[in-house]
Amino acid sequence: NSAGRAVNIIIKNDVARKQAEEKFSALQQNEDDLDRNRPIYHLLHFEDVTNALAFRSEVVNNGYVVTSGDVEGDIIVLHILPLHLVKVMAHAYYLADCAKKYQGTYVDWQVNQ
């Protein structure tokens, strides 16, 4: 399943895991309730509009909400869930794999406190 695959990728990708752990640590230091559902925003970039539209169609069909970013070619993907490292990273890796399939680039994720 995709969550199990994401766990394996997390172990292999120390840089992404370290960055995610730093974000989670900062939230915990602010005494944020990580079990509370909240919007998670993922930023991706596409040079080609046709590829961006194909990516958008695929992820919308998988339950994500998609909007355009502030910069041409940027796409913001939204989903709502508690802030659990493995769950957030599973979504991040799914979106990164999907973006790669359409010659896009996964940039980063963020959460509003």
Backbone torsions as a table, in degrees:
resi	resn	phi	psi	omega
1	ASN	NA	163.7	-173.6
2	SER	-67.7	-33.4	179.0
3	ALA	-66.6	-42.1	177.9
4	GLY	-63.5	-40.0	177.9
5	ARG	-63.9	-39.9	-180.0
6	ALA	-63.3	-38.4	178.5
7	VAL	-61.2	-42.7	178.7
8	ASN	-64.1	-39.5	179.1
9	ILE	-67.5	-39.5	179.2
10	ILE	-57.2	-44.4	-179.4
11	ILE	-61.9	-38.5	-178.4
12	LYS	-76.5	-27.8	-174.5
13	ASN	-105.6	80.8	-175.0
14	ASP	-63.4	-33.9	-177.7
15	VAL	-66.1	-49.9	179.7
16	ALA	-62.7	-40.2	-180.0
17	ARG	-64.4	-44.0	-179.6
18	LYS	-62.4	-43.2	178.7
19	GLN	-62.5	-42.8	179.1
20	ALA	-65.0	-42.5	179.2
21	GLU	-61.9	-37.0	178.2
22	GLU	-65.3	-40.6	177.8
23	LYS	-63.9	-43.8	179.8
24	PHE	-65.0	-38.8	179.2
25	SER	-62.7	-43.0	179.4
26	ALA	-62.3	-40.8	178.6
27	LEU	-65.0	-40.6	179.3
28	GLN	-66.0	-37.7	178.8
29	GLN	-64.2	-28.5	176.8
30	ASN	-84.9	10.7	-179.5
31	GLU	55.9	36.2	177.6
32	ASP	-75.3	141.3	177.3
33	ASP	-82.7	100.8	-175.6
34	LEU	-70.7	-14.3	179.5
35	ASP	-84.9	-6.5	180.0
36	ARG	-78.1	133.1	175.0
37	ASN	-63.5	138.6	179.0
38	ARG	-157.9	160.4	178.9
39	PRO	-73.9	136.1	174.3
40	ILE	-113.1	127.7	-178.3
41	TYR	-109.2	129.8	177.1
42	HIS	-114.9	130.5	179.4
43	LEU	-103.2	129.5	177.6
44	LEU	-131.0	158.6	-179.2
45	HIS	-132.9	138.5	178.1
46	PHE	-131.8	135.5	176.4
47	GLU	-83.9	-27.7	-174.3
48	ASP	-109.0	126.1	-177.0
49	VAL	-64.1	-40.0	-180.0
50	THR	-61.2	-43.4	177.8
51	ASN	-66.0	-39.2	179.4
52	ALA	-63.1	-41.4	179.0
53	LEU	-66.3	-38.4	178.1
54	ALA	-65.8	-43.0	176.9
55	PHE	-60.6	-48.7	-179.2
56	ARG	-56.0	-46.1	-179.7
57	SER	-60.7	-44.7	-178.4
58	GLU	-63.9	-46.8	-176.1
59	VAL	-73.8	-31.9	175.3
60	VAL	-64.0	-40.5	177.9
61	ASN	-65.5	-16.8	177.2
62	ASN	-101.1	14.5	170.7
63	GLY	96.0	4.5	179.2
64	TYR	-88.0	156.8	172.4
65	VAL	-102.5	133.6	-174.3
66	VAL	-127.3	139.2	175.7
67	THR	-141.7	165.7	177.5
68	SER	-79.9	148.6	176.6
69	GLY	-86.4	-176.5	-179.5
70	ASP	-74.9	-25.3	-177.9
71	VAL	-104.5	140.7	178.8
72	GLU	-55.8	130.6	-179.2
73	GLY	94.6	-12.1	178.7
74	ASP	-84.3	141.6	175.1
75	ILE	-128.5	137.6	176.0
76	ILE	-111.0	127.4	179.1
77	VAL	-111.8	132.4	-175.4
78	LEU	-120.4	140.2	166.6
79	HIS	-147.4	162.7	-176.2
80	ILE	-121.1	129.0	177.6
81	LEU	-168.3	166.8	173.4
82	PRO	-65.8	155.8	-178.9
83	LEU	-84.4	80.9	173.8
84	HIS	-110.1	126.6	-172.7
85	LEU	-49.2	-52.3	-175.5
86	VAL	-63.7	-40.1	-179.6
87	LYS	-66.7	-45.7	180.0
88	VAL	-63.1	-44.2	-179.1
89	MET	-68.8	-31.8	175.6
90	ALA	-60.9	-43.3	177.2
91	HIS	-66.1	-43.1	-179.4
92	ALA	-60.1	-44.7	-178.9
93	TYR	-71.3	-35.3	174.5
94	TYR	-60.0	-48.8	-178.3
95	LEU	-65.2	-38.0	178.0
96	ALA	-64.4	-43.4	178.0
97	ASP	-63.1	-42.8	179.9
98	CYS	-65.1	-42.9	178.4
99	ALA	-61.2	-42.7	179.9
100	LYS	-60.8	-39.2	178.8
101	LYS	-57.7	-31.5	-179.2
102	TYR	-109.1	26.8	178.1
103	GLN	56.8	34.7	176.0
104	GLY	-105.7	175.8	-178.6
105	THR	-126.7	129.1	172.6
106	TYR	-80.9	127.7	-176.3
107	VAL	-97.3	-58.3	-175.3
108	ASP	-175.6	172.8	173.3
109	TRP	-125.9	157.7	176.3
110	GLN	-151.3	162.4	176.7
111	VAL	-134.4	140.3	174.9
112	ASN	-86.0	132.1	-179.9
113	GLN	-80.0	NA	NA
